[in-house]
Amino acid sequence: MKLAVAACLLSLAAGAAHAGAPRARDLGIPFDGTPGPLNAITDVAGVTVGHVTLIESDDPKHQVRTGVTAILPRGRDSGRLPAFGASFALNGNGEMTGTAWLEESGMLEGPVLLTNTHSVGVVRDAAIAWRVKVGQADASGYWWSLPVVAETWDGYLNDINGFHVRPEHVFAALDGAHGGPVDEGNVGGGTGMICHEFKCGIGTSSRRVTVGSQAYTVGVLVQANYGVRDTLRIAGVPVGQQLREHRVWTDQALGGDTGSIIIVVATDAPLLPHQMKRIAKRAALGLARNGSYAGNGSGDLFVAFSTANADAVRDQALNAATFVGNDSIDPLFLGTVEATEEAIVNAMIAARDMTGQGGHYAIAIPQDALRALLRKHSRLASR
């Protein structure tokens, strides 16, 4: 059996991500707000991210273009120490497991994992097994666990009914999670994803904000697989109406906004669960800036957590938590919107052309043409 860490990372011609890929700001695309040093969700101290990318082309009838992405709110401590959190469904044509208990308890217990639609079950089960392995088991020898696993559909490029994601891939993504720069584009759960009919995938961004005299970070990671071409806006410019070649869904049965997006928001600001719900909702506004209207067929599911208040989430009879006052929370709302907008564009810029199942092809957004349009509208920043 192939191990994920050794398998499937093929050539750039097959559509794999590569080191040193440009990000949106590298092209001069302007964004509001001040990012953290990495401009990534890992700017929130303690958050780690791991990817396993599965790209196999040996069998022309079974083109594998999929994977797993793991986000650990507290790194290796995520198995034993929860975080205040909440979820929000802008449109519910999708799946995010574990949210009933997340909403009931206000606690995110363990990692968040992203994959394709038909691999949610195996990823969920493997996440429980991983927690049993690395966590402190209870008296009966296992954890009671309802992990959060979310999906978007990659069946246009991936042999989604081949069930190629396996438990060892989940373990590898979790065990390999790290801080520092985060790979984007055709990686992890985003390997086979498409947004606005361009190749897309994983993207991330962050914002530094000030509440009173205290500085905090908001980080966002997206798995973007939503949208139609005509509504795409970047830096406020309706570029999708001009970049019309290689439209994925043209003459296909799949019309309209039938894709999905998963948005994960992290912050080190001390916020209570009901405030994390408010933060999660604001991700929708960043999504809208890029032209999503959350169509009937789109699964737009968000989860948000805070790494603060570690002492308050321990299993104690009486806990005390600090939190930002509601009248002071606006900078965190704005940072969430800004980081979400940029994370989605980063996913598009980092992605590369990909050919997959049935010879289906998704082109990456043409960067030179995009820059020319932004320059025409005086929206291109100097590099």
C-alpha positions as CSV (number, residue, x, y, z in Angstrom):
1,M,0.0,0.0,0.0
2,K,1.4,3.4,-1.0
3,L,2.1,5.9,1.7
4,A,1.0,9.4,1.1
5,V,4.3,10.9,1.9
6,A,6.0,9.0,-0.8
7,A,3.2,8.7,-3.4
8,C,1.6,10.8,-6.0
9,L,3.6,14.0,-6.0
10,L,4.1,14.0,-9.7
11,S,5.4,16.6,-12.2
12,L,4.2,20.1,-12.7
13,A,2.7,19.0,-16.0
14,A,0.3,16.9,-14.1
15,G,-0.8,20.0,-12.1
16,A,1.2,19.7,-8.9
17,A,2.0,22.7,-6.8
18,H,5.6,23.9,-6.8
19,A,7.8,25.8,-4.4
20,G,8.1,29.6,-4.9
21,A,4.8,30.0,-6.6
22,P,3.7,33.7,-6.7
23,R,1.0,35.0,-4.4
24,A,-1.6,37.7,-5.2
25,R,0.5,40.5,-3.7
26,D,3.5,39.4,-5.8
27,L,1.5,40.3,-8.9
28,G,0.7,43.7,-7.6
29,I,-3.0,42.9,-6.6
30,P,-3.9,45.4,-3.9
31,F,-5.7,44.4,-0.7
32,D,-6.7,46.4,2.4
33,G,-5.3,45.7,5.8
34,T,-2.0,44.7,7.2
35,P,-1.0,41.0,7.0
36,G,1.1,39.1,9.4
37,P,4.7,38.1,8.6
38,L,3.6,35.0,6.7
39,N,0.3,36.3,5.5
40,A,-1.1,32.9,6.5
41,I,-3.3,31.2,9.0
42,T,-0.1,30.1,10.8
43,D,0.5,33.7,11.8
44,V,-1.8,32.8,14.6
45,A,0.6,31.3,17.1
46,G,0.2,27.6,17.6
47,V,-1.8,26.9,14.5
48,T,-0.3,24.2,12.2
49,V,-1.3,23.0,8.8
50,G,-0.5,19.7,7.0
51,H,-1.3,18.6,3.4
52,V,-1.2,15.3,1.6
53,T,-1.6,15.7,-2.1
54,L,-2.6,12.7,-4.2
55,I,-1.9,12.9,-8.0
56,E,-1.8,9.7,-9.9
57,S,-2.1,9.2,-13.7
58,D,-1.2,5.6,-14.3
59,D,-4.7,4.5,-15.3
60,P,-6.4,6.8,-17.8
61,K,-9.8,5.8,-16.4
62,H,-8.9,6.6,-12.8
63,Q,-7.2,10.0,-12.7
64,V,-6.5,10.8,-9.0
65,R,-6.5,14.6,-8.2
66,T,-7.4,14.9,-4.5
67,G,-6.0,14.9,-1.0
68,V,-6.3,16.0,2.6
69,T,-5.6,19.2,4.5
70,A,-5.4,19.3,8.3
71,I,-5.6,22.4,10.4
72,L,-4.6,21.9,14.1
73,P,-5.7,24.9,16.3
74,R,-3.1,24.2,19.0
75,G,-0.6,22.0,17.1
76,R,0.1,18.8,18.8
77,D,-1.9,19.9,21.8
78,S,-5.0,19.9,19.7
79,G,-5.8,16.4,20.7
80,R,-6.2,17.2,24.4
81,L,-6.9,20.9,24.6
82,P,-10.0,22.3,22.8
83,A,-10.6,25.9,21.6
84,F,-13.6,28.2,21.8
85,G,-15.2,28.0,18.4
86,A,-18.3,28.1,16.2
87,S,-19.6,27.2,12.7
88,F,-21.8,29.0,10.2
89,A,-23.5,27.7,7.1
90,L,-24.0,30.4,4.5
91,N,-25.5,27.8,2.2
92,G,-25.8,24.2,3.3
93,N,-25.3,22.1,0.1
94,G,-22.3,20.5,1.6
95,E,-21.0,18.6,4.7
96,M,-19.1,19.6,7.8
97,T,-19.2,16.9,10.4
98,G,-19.1,17.5,14.2
99,T,-20.8,20.9,14.0
100,A,-23.8,19.9,16.2
101,W,-21.6,19.4,19.2
102,L,-19.4,22.4,18.3
103,E,-22.5,24.6,18.4
104,E,-23.8,23.0,21.5
105,S,-20.6,23.1,23.5
106,G,-18.9,26.1,22.0
107,M,-15.7,24.0,21.9
108,L,-13.7,22.8,18.9
109,E,-12.2,19.6,20.0
110,G,-9.3,18.4,17.8
111,P,-8.3,19.3,14.3
112,V,-10.3,20.5,11.3
113,L,-9.8,18.4,8.2
114,L,-10.6,19.2,4.5
115,T,-11.0,16.7,1.7
116,N,-13.3,15.7,-1.2
117,T,-17.0,15.0,-0.9
118,H,-16.9,11.2,-1.0
119,S,-14.0,10.9,1.4
120,V,-15.6,12.6,4.4
121,G,-16.3,9.2,6.1
122,V,-12.8,7.8,5.9
123,V,-11.2,11.0,7.0
124,R,-13.6,11.3,9.9
125,D,-12.8,7.8,11.1
126,A,-9.1,8.2,10.6
127,A,-9.2,11.5,12.6
128,I,-10.7,9.6,15.5
129,A,-8.1,6.9,15.3
130,W,-5.3,9.5,15.2
131,R,-6.6,11.1,18.3
132,V,-6.7,7.8,20.1
133,K,-3.1,7.2,19.1
134,V,-1.7,10.6,20.1
135,G,-4.0,11.8,22.8
136,Q,-4.5,10.8,26.4
137,A,-7.1,8.0,26.2
138,D,-9.8,7.9,28.8
139,A,-10.4,5.0,31.2
140,S,-12.0,2.9,28.5
141,G,-9.1,3.2,26.2
142,Y,-10.4,5.6,23.6
143,W,-11.5,9.2,23.1
144,W,-15.1,10.2,22.7
145,S,-14.7,12.2,19.5
146,L,-16.8,14.0,17.0
147,P,-14.2,15.5,14.6
148,V,-14.8,18.4,12.2
149,V,-14.3,17.2,8.6
150,A,-15.5,19.3,5.7
151,E,-15.6,18.8,2.0
152,T,-15.9,20.3,-1.5
153,W,-16.5,18.3,-4.7
154,D,-13.6,17.6,-7.0
155,G,-15.3,15.1,-9.3
156,Y,-14.7,17.1,-12.4
157,L,-10.9,16.5,-12.3
158,N,-10.7,13.6,-9.8
159,D,-11.9,10.0,-9.8
160,I,-14.1,10.8,-6.8
161,N,-15.8,7.4,-6.8
162,G,-12.5,5.6,-6.6
163,F,-12.2,6.4,-2.9
164,H,-8.5,7.1,-3.1
165,V,-8.1,8.9,0.2
166,R,-7.1,6.3,2.9
167,P,-6.5,6.4,6.6
168,E,-2.7,6.6,6.2
169,H,-3.1,9.8,4.2
170,V,-5.0,11.4,7.0
171,F,-2.4,10.3,9.5
172,A,0.3,11.8,7.3
173,A,-1.5,15.1,7.0
174,L,-2.0,15.3,10.7
175,D,1.5,14.1,11.7
176,G,3.1,16.4,9.1
177,A,1.3,19.6,10.1
178,H,3.6,22.4,10.9
179,G,3.8,26.2,11.4
180,G,5.5,28.5,9.0
181,P,4.6,29.1,5.3
182,V,1.5,27.2,4.0
183,D,1.5,25.6,0.5
184,E,-1.3,26.9,-1.6
185,G,-3.1,26.0,-4.9
186,N,-3.2,22.4,-6.1
187,V,-2.4,20.9,-2.7
188,G,-4.1,18.8,0.0
189,G,-7.8,18.8,0.0
190,G,-7.7,21.5,-2.7
191,T,-5.8,19.5,-5.3
192,G,-8.7,19.0,-7.7
193,M,-10.7,22.1,-6.9
194,I,-12.0,24.8,-9.2
195,C,-13.4,28.3,-8.5
196,H,-15.0,30.8,-10.9
197,E,-14.1,28.1,-13.6
198,F,-10.4,28.6,-13.0
199,K,-8.2,26.1,-11.3
200,C,-8.1,26.8,-7.6
201,G,-7.6,25.0,-4.3
202,I,-6.1,26.0,-1.0
203,G,-5.3,29.6,-0.1
204,T,-4.5,31.5,3.1
205,S,-4.0,35.0,4.4
206,S,-3.9,36.9,7.7
207,R,-4.4,40.3,9.2
208,R,-2.9,42.1,12.1
209,V,-5.5,44.2,14.0
210,T,-5.5,46.4,17.0
211,V,-8.2,46.3,19.7
212,G,-7.7,49.1,22.2
213,S,-4.0,48.9,22.8
214,Q,-3.7,45.2,22.1
215,A,-2.6,43.6,18.8
216,Y,-4.2,40.5,17.6
217,T,-4.0,38.3,14.5
218,V,-6.8,36.8,12.4
219,G,-5.8,34.0,10.0
220,V,-7.9,32.4,7.2
221,L,-7.5,29.2,5.2
222,V,-9.9,28.4,2.4
223,Q,-10.6,25.3,0.2
224,A,-12.2,27.1,-2.7
225,N,-14.3,25.3,-5.3
226,Y,-17.2,27.7,-5.9
227,G,-18.5,30.2,-8.4
228,V,-19.0,31.0,-12.0
229,R,-16.8,33.0,-14.3
230,D,-19.0,36.0,-15.0
231,T,-19.3,37.1,-11.4
232,L,-15.6,37.0,-10.5
233,R,-14.2,40.2,-9.1
234,I,-10.6,40.8,-8.0
235,A,-9.6,44.0,-6.3
236,G,-13.1,45.3,-7.1
237,V,-12.6,44.8,-10.9
238,P,-15.1,42.5,-12.7
239,V,-12.3,40.5,-14.4
240,G,-14.5,37.4,-15.0
241,Q,-16.5,39.2,-17.6
242,Q,-13.3,39.7,-19.6
243,L,-11.3,36.5,-19.0
244,R,-13.8,34.2,-20.8
245,E,-11.6,31.5,-22.5
246,H,-11.6,27.9,-21.2
247,R,-14.8,28.2,-19.3
248,V,-15.1,24.9,-17.4
249,W,-18.9,24.6,-17.2
250,T,-19.7,25.8,-20.7
251,D,-22.0,23.3,-22.5
252,Q,-21.9,21.1,-19.3
253,A,-24.9,19.9,-17.3
254,L,-23.3,21.6,-14.3
255,G,-24.4,25.2,-14.7
256,G,-24.6,28.1,-12.2
257,D,-22.9,28.3,-8.8
258,T,-22.8,24.5,-8.0
259,G,-19.5,24.4,-6.2
260,S,-18.5,25.0,-2.6
261,I,-16.1,26.6,-0.3
262,I,-14.8,25.8,3.2
263,I,-13.4,28.7,5.2
264,V,-11.5,28.2,8.4
265,V,-10.9,31.3,10.5
266,A,-8.4,31.4,13.4
267,T,-7.5,34.2,15.9
268,D,-5.5,34.7,19.0
269,A,-8.0,37.3,20.2
270,P,-9.9,36.2,23.3
271,L,-13.5,35.6,22.1
272,L,-16.3,33.6,23.5
273,P,-18.1,31.0,21.4
274,H,-21.0,33.3,20.5
275,Q,-18.5,35.9,19.3
276,M,-16.7,33.2,17.2
277,K,-20.1,32.6,15.5
278,R,-20.1,36.3,14.6
279,I,-16.6,36.1,13.3
280,A,-17.5,33.0,11.2
281,K,-20.4,34.9,9.6
282,R,-18.1,37.7,8.5
283,A,-16.2,35.3,6.2
284,A,-19.2,35.5,4.0
285,L,-18.5,39.1,3.3
286,G,-15.0,38.4,2.1
287,L,-16.3,35.7,-0.1
288,A,-18.8,38.1,-1.6
289,R,-16.1,40.6,-2.4
290,N,-14.8,38.1,-5.0
291,G,-18.1,37.5,-6.6
292,S,-19.8,34.7,-4.8
293,Y,-23.6,34.8,-4.4
294,A,-23.8,31.5,-2.5
295,G,-25.9,29.8,-5.2
296,N,-28.4,27.1,-4.5
297,G,-26.0,24.3,-5.4
298,S,-23.1,25.7,-3.4
299,G,-22.0,24.5,0.0
300,D,-20.5,27.5,1.8
301,L,-19.5,26.3,5.3
302,F,-17.3,28.1,7.7
303,V,-15.7,27.3,11.1
304,A,-13.9,29.8,13.4
305,F,-11.8,29.3,16.6
306,S,-9.8,31.2,19.1
307,T,-6.5,30.0,20.5
308,A,-6.8,32.3,23.6
309,N,-8.2,31.3,27.0
310,A,-6.4,28.0,27.1
311,D,-6.9,27.8,30.9
312,A,-10.7,28.4,30.5
313,V,-11.2,25.4,28.2
314,R,-9.7,22.8,30.5
315,D,-12.0,20.3,32.2
316,Q,-12.5,22.0,35.5
317,A,-15.5,22.6,37.7
318,L,-15.2,26.4,37.4
319,N,-13.5,28.3,34.7
320,A,-12.9,32.0,34.0
321,A,-12.4,33.5,30.5
322,T,-11.5,36.9,29.2
323,F,-13.0,38.3,26.1
324,V,-13.1,41.3,23.8
325,G,-16.1,43.6,24.4
326,N,-18.7,43.6,21.7
327,D,-18.2,47.4,21.2
328,S,-14.5,46.7,20.5
329,I,-14.9,43.7,18.1
330,D,-15.2,45.5,14.8
331,P,-11.4,45.4,13.9
332,L,-11.6,41.6,14.1
333,F,-14.7,41.5,11.9
334,L,-12.9,43.7,9.3
335,G,-9.7,41.6,9.5
336,T,-11.8,38.4,8.8
337,V,-13.3,40.0,5.7
338,E,-10.0,41.2,4.3
339,A,-8.1,38.0,5.0
340,T,-10.9,35.9,3.5
341,E,-10.9,37.9,0.3
342,E,-7.1,37.6,-0.1
343,A,-7.0,33.9,0.8
344,I,-9.4,33.1,-2.1
345,V,-7.3,35.1,-4.6
346,N,-4.1,33.5,-3.3
347,A,-5.7,30.1,-4.0
348,M,-6.4,31.1,-7.6
349,I,-3.0,32.6,-8.2
350,A,-1.1,29.7,-6.7
351,A,-3.0,27.1,-8.7
352,R,-1.7,25.6,-11.9
353,D,-3.4,24.2,-15.0
354,M,-4.7,20.6,-14.5
355,T,-5.9,17.8,-16.6
356,G,-7.8,15.1,-14.9
357,Q,-10.6,12.5,-15.0
358,G,-12.1,12.0,-18.5
359,G,-9.6,14.4,-20.0
360,H,-11.3,17.3,-18.2
361,Y,-9.2,20.4,-18.1
362,A,-9.1,23.4,-15.8
363,I,-6.9,26.4,-16.6
364,A,-5.3,28.6,-14.0
365,I,-6.2,32.2,-14.1
366,P,-3.9,33.9,-16.7
367,Q,-1.7,36.1,-14.6
368,D,-0.5,38.5,-17.4
369,A,-4.1,39.1,-18.6
370,L,-5.3,39.6,-15.0
371,R,-2.6,42.2,-14.4
372,A,-3.4,44.0,-17.6
373,L,-7.1,44.3,-16.6
374,L,-6.2,45.6,-13.1
375,R,-3.8,48.1,-14.7
376,K,-6.5,49.2,-17.1
377,H,-8.7,50.0,-14.1
378,S,-5.9,51.6,-12.1
379,R,-6.0,48.8,-9.5
380,L,-2.5,47.4,-9.9
381,A,-0.1,48.2,-7.1
382,S,3.6,48.7,-7.7
383,R,5.7,45.7,-6.9
